[in-house]
Every structure is written in C-alpha cells, then in structure tokens.
Amino acid sequence: MRKTAWRGVAVGVVIFMALSYLTSGQADLSLKDIFYKNLEASGGKEKLQQIQNFSFKTGDTRCVVASSGELKLVTGKDSVVTEVILVKGDNVRKNSFNTTTDITGLQKDVYLTLAKLYAGFFTLRNFEGQLKLEGLKAYGPEKLYHLTTMSGDIKVGFFLRTDDFYLKRLVFESSTSEGDKYEVNYDLAPFEEVEGLKIPLSWFSSQVGTRGSLAEVTEVKTNQPLAKDFFTKFEVNIGTTEAAPGRLKGNVLDFNSSPYGLTINTNWTKKDVEKAGLGTGDKLIFLVEGVESELVFYASADEIPAQNELAQGARLMTLTPRGGDNYVIQFFAVDTTQIAPKLKPLASIEIIKR
C-alpha cells in the first residue's frame, strides 16, 4: 500500500510540475524565440511568403490586404458601396458617400497597425525588429506573453498564448488631445485553419467609454486575382441624388424588414437635406415605384419619439443613428406589404414636402 501511495504522490508531483510549467509559460524564452514560434504556429515564414493577398468579410465590410502591406476596406451590399478606406504606405484615406477625407491621429495609427497585422496573416511577421518583450501578464487564470511596439502616438500591446503562441489579445493605448485615456481592446477567438491559413474567425473589440462589438469572419480567400489599380481605386457606388426646395430624389442603399418594422437606408446626406430645406416636424410624401407613404422628418435620431410612442405606429425619416452619414426611412408597427416588394439595392425613391 505504501509503494502504491508513494507512486501516486510521485505521479501527482510530475503532473503538478508539468501543469505549473505550462501555466506559467516558458519564462526563459527570448523575444526572438517567441517571434519565430508565433510564425511557426501559422506555418512558418516560407509558407506565409507564398500568399500574395488575403481577404475576408466582417459584416458588410470586405477587407483585402496585400502581403506588401496595402489594405482596402470596402463596405456595402451587393452592387452598393457606401465607403472605401485605403491604407497605403503612411497614408490612410476614406471615401464615405463620395466625401473623401484623410484619416489622421490615433485612428490613423490603429489602421496602420491593423494593415501590418492583416498583411502578416495575424502573425507578428511585419513587426520584426520593432517589438519589446514585457514578460508574462496574467488575464484571469491564463498567462500570456506580452510584447509591445509603438505606432505613432499609440502603444500597441500584443498578448500571445503560452501554449500555441497565437495572438490572444491586441491592445491600443494612448491619450486623446484633450488628455483623456484612449484604449481599444481586441479579444481574438482561438485560431482555426481556413484556406490553408491559421486565423481567428471572430474577435470582440471594445473601446473604453463605448459599447463593444463582435466581428465574425466569413468568406476567407487567398491569392485572388486583383486588378493592377485595385489598391488605388477609391470610388463608391451609391447611386445619384437630386435635391431642390421641398423635394429629394435618390436611391435605396439597403433595407431590413423585421417583426418591429421596416428600415430603408437611403443615399441622402445632410447636404441633400439642407438643399431640400427639410426641418424637424415636416410632413413628407415618400414614393417608391408609384407607392406613396406619409412620413414625418426628424433632423437627428435623438429627436424621434420615445419607444412607447413608436410602438403605437410611426413613419419617419431621420439621420442614421450613432453618427451616420446618411438618412434612413423607418416604419414602426404599420402595414408595409405594398412597400417591401418594391425595394432593392439602388431602387429609385423620392421625397416631396407637403
């Protein structure tokens, strides 16, 4: 019995030591060791070099990145493209509803970092020689290798698992021009193999002071044929608009029907509404393929009636919530059986002020 008991103790000690080694991480690994183990986990440097471009979708946005670092984000459905963001060299540009701007500051630093991460297929390949090893950091019961680098004014933290060396967490930290804390966290799902790559198929991103969001990866593709000017073309496709006092003409960008009602995304922006001279409380007639509906206009989503009033039935037009660039038409708890069949991307629509 004593020998059996001692044997059990010995086995227990071995298991405990093995688990302690795994949970504490290999603390003696160098930055170089960790970097190359991260590359090897995704197939190694040579395999990654065989991939010239890589694309995937999250929601309505397709991300296309070249191994050389150019990144293009295209947002829209079907033939509609509402926004394009290009990352090329040290420049980040956006075309949203035919309004082009240069993205600067902290947001630019984030895009530049994500372009390097995506171009390295979620490995640290494009950060070689720029990283500092901060040691092991605990997140709950798990300990992760913590590596950092600087991207402009942002400190970027990479947190790698100690068992498989895949990226578990990505953190952007800085301060705003007003001195407030700026922090964005990406928590990545376990890596899975798809199209010969090991990548996370989802991640949860959250910024301090705002609500987080889940991104789910679909339609992963590699080495797709791309036009020579793919990473320079910057056009959107949102149809056309006409605006005159008391009148708007435009197109449907998207629509969504649910038990709560019908929402129609239009290509009208603030400039169009200003030309039409619309103000909160104006009564409107909405037309789509000969079908008419009455609407009430609200200049912003903050001005629309309370939920309990909407539940009684409402037809309205307002700016897309949370800082959107375009206007939406919404029907709550009313019959839309005549309208819904007429809707399709880029269908012609019209508004007339009563």
N, C-alpha and C positions, 0 to 999 in steps of 0.2 A: 504494500500500500504506500510506503514511504517513497519507493522508487517512482511509482506512478504519480504520486503527488508532486515530487520534485521535477519529473518530466513535464507535468502540466505547468508548473511555475516557469520552467525554462522556456517552454513554447510561448507562454504569455509574455515573458520578458522580450523574446525575439520579435513577436508581433508588435508589442508596445514600442520597441525601438524603431521598427520599420515604419510604423504609423507616425511616430514623432518626426522621423526624417522627412517623410512626405509632407506632413502638415506644416513643418517649419520651413520647408523649401531648402534647396541646396545653397546655403548661405555663402559658401566659398566660391560660387560661380562668379566669373568676371563679367563685365559688361559685354566683352567680345563673345564669351560663351553663350550668354543669354540671347544676344543678337542673332547668332548663327543657329541656335536651337529654334528660335522663332521662324527663321527662314526654312529650316529643315522640316518643321512641322507642316508647312504648306507645300512641300515637295522639293524644296531646295532651290538654290539660285539658278541653276541651269534650266530647270523646268519652268520657273517663272519667266525667264528670258524668252521662252518660246511663245508667250502670249503678247500679242501686239496691241490688242484693245479688249475692253471688258465693259459690259453693260448690264444693267438691271433696273427694275422698276420698284418704287415705293409709292403706293397710292397712284396718283395721276402723273407722277414725275418719273421720266426716264433719265437715268444717269449713264452717260457714255464717257469713258476715260481711256486715253491712250497710255501705253506704257511709258511714253516720254513725258507725261505729266499734264497734258491738256485735258480739261474737264468741261463737259457740256451737260447742263441740266435743262430738260425740255418738259414743260408742264402743259397738259391738255388732254382731251379725249378725242379719239377718232381723228378726224382731219383738223380739229381745232387745236391751236397752240396759243396759249394766253401769255406764257412767259418763257424766256430763254435766259439762262445765266451761263456766261463763258468765263473760264479760268484759264489764262494763257500767260506763261511767264510770271511776272509780278503784277499782272492786271486782272481785275475781276469786274466784269460788266454785266448789266442786266437790261433786258428789254421786256417791259411789262406793259401790255396793252398799247404797244407802239410808242411808249415813252422810254427812252434809253438813259441810263444813269451809270456812273462809275460807283461801285461799292467800295467804301473806304473804311478806315478804322478797325475796330475789333471784329466786325463781321467779315471784313476782307481777310483778316488773319485766320479766321476759322475756315473760310473757303479754301485758302491756300494750303492749310494743313490737311483738310479732307481730300483735296486733289492729290496730294502726295500719298496719303493713306490708301485711297482707292487705286491709284496707279501702281501701288505696290501690292494690290490684291489683299488688303487688310493685314499686311505684314509691315515690319519696320524697315523694309528694304530701302526706301527713299530717305531714311533718316540716318543712314550710316555716317559716323563721324560727327553727329550733331547731338548725341544723347549723353546724358549723365545718369549713372546708376545711384538711386537714392536708398537702396536697400529693400527690405521686405516691409509691407504695410498690411495690417490686418483689416479685413472687411467682414465683420461677424466672425464666424468660425474659420474663414478662409484667409490665408496669407498670400499676397500677390507681390511679384517683383514690380518695383516702382521705378520707372525711368522717366526723365523729363528732358524737354528741349524748349527753346524759345521760338515763337513765330511772331515777329513784330513785337507788339506790346503784350502778347499773351504768353503765359506759361502753359505749356502743354504737358499733361501727365498721361503716360501710358502704363497700364497695370496689366501684367501678364500672369496667367496661371502658372503655378509651380510644377504641375504635373505634365501638361502638354505644351506649355509655352505659347498658347494662343492669347490674343488680346481679349481681356475680360471687361476692361473699363477704360474710357477715354475722358479726360477732364480738361476743360479750358478755364483758366483763371486769370483775372486781371482786375482793373478798376476803370470805371467809366470816367469821362471828362469831368463829371460832377463829383467824383470821388467815391461813388457807390461801388459796392462789391459786384463784380461780374463773374459768374460761374455757370458753365454749361457742362452737364454730365451725359455721357453716352454709356449705357449699360448694355453690353452685347450678349446675345444668346450664344450657347455653345456652337462651335464651328461644325459645319456639315459639308460633305462633298457634293458638289454640283458642277456639271460641265468640266470636270477634272480639277476644279479648284476647291479648296477648303475655306469657306467663308461663313460668317454669321448670317442666318436667314431672317433675323429680326434684331431690333435694338430699341431701347426706350431712352428717349432724350428728354432732358428737363433742364430748365434754366431757373436759377434762383429768383423767386418772386413771380414766376409764371407757371402755368399748367404744363405738364409733360405730355408727350405724345409717343405712340408706338408706331414704328416703321416696320412693315413686313416686306421682305424682299421676294420678288417674283420675276419671272422671265429673264433669268440669267443667261447671257450669251457671251461667247468669246470669239475673237478673231473674225469679226464680221467685216464684210467689205464696206468701206466708208469712202465717200467722195473726197477728193483732194481738198476741197474747201469746207469740209464738214465742220472743222473747229474754228472757222471764221464766219460762216453764215449765221446771221443774227436775227432773222426775220421771225415774226409771229404770224399766225393766221387766225384773225378774229372777225373776219367779215368786214363790213363797212358801216359807217354811221352817217346820218344826216340829222342836223339839228337846226330848228328855226323856232321863233317865238311860239310857244304852245304846242310844239309838235316834235316828235322824235321818230326816226326810222333806224332800224338796226337788225341784229341777228341774235338767234339763240346760241349760247355757247355750251350750255349743259342744262339738264333738268333732272329732277328727282321726285318721284311720287312715293308717298308713304301713307300709312293709316292716318297720320296727322295732317296731311295736306300735300300740296304740290309747290315745288320751288323751281323757278326758271332763272338761270343765270343769263344775263344779257351782256352785250358788248358796249353798253352805255357807261361812260365815265363822268366824273364831275364836270369836265369841260363841256360835254354834251348837255348835261342838265342845266348848267349855267346859261348856255346859249338858248335853251328852251324856256328859261325863266321860271322853272318849277320851284315851289316852296312848300314847306310842310303844311299839310291840310288840303292841298289842291286835289280836286276831283279829276280823275283821268278816265279815258276810254282806252282799253288795251285791245289790239286787234292782231290775230294770227290766222291767216288763211280764211278771212271772212267771218270768223267767230269773234264776237265782242264781249268784253267783260269790264265791269266798273272797278276802279282801283282808287285808293287814297295814297297820296305821296307823303313820305317822311324823309327828310334830308339825311337822317342818320338812324342806325338801328337803335340807338338809345332813346329815340323819340316815339317808337312804336308802342301801342297799348300794352298793358300788362297781360300776362299769360291767361288769366281767368277771363279777360275780355276777348282775347283771340280765340279761345275755346268756344265762344258763342258764335263764331263765324266771322271771317275777315278776309278782305282782298286788299293787298297793299304792295307798294314799291318802295324799296329803301336801299341804302348802301350795304354792300356785303359786310357782315359783322367782322369784328376784330381787325379793323384797318384795311379792308379790301379795297381794290381799285375800281371795282365795277358795281353796278346796281343789280338787284335781284327782285323778281316779282314773286310774291308768296300768297298762296291761297290756304286759309285755315278753316277746316270744318265746313266747307262748301262744296257743291257739286262741280267737278271739273271734267266730267265724262266727255264733254264736247271739245275741251281744250287739249287734253292729254294726247289724243291720237294725232293731233296736228304738229306735235313737237318733234324736232330732230335737230341735230347739230347744224348750225348756220341757217336754219329756217328764218324767213323774213318776219319781222314783227314791227308794230307801230304803236305809238302813244299819241293821243290827242287830248289836250287840256279842255275840260268842259267849261 
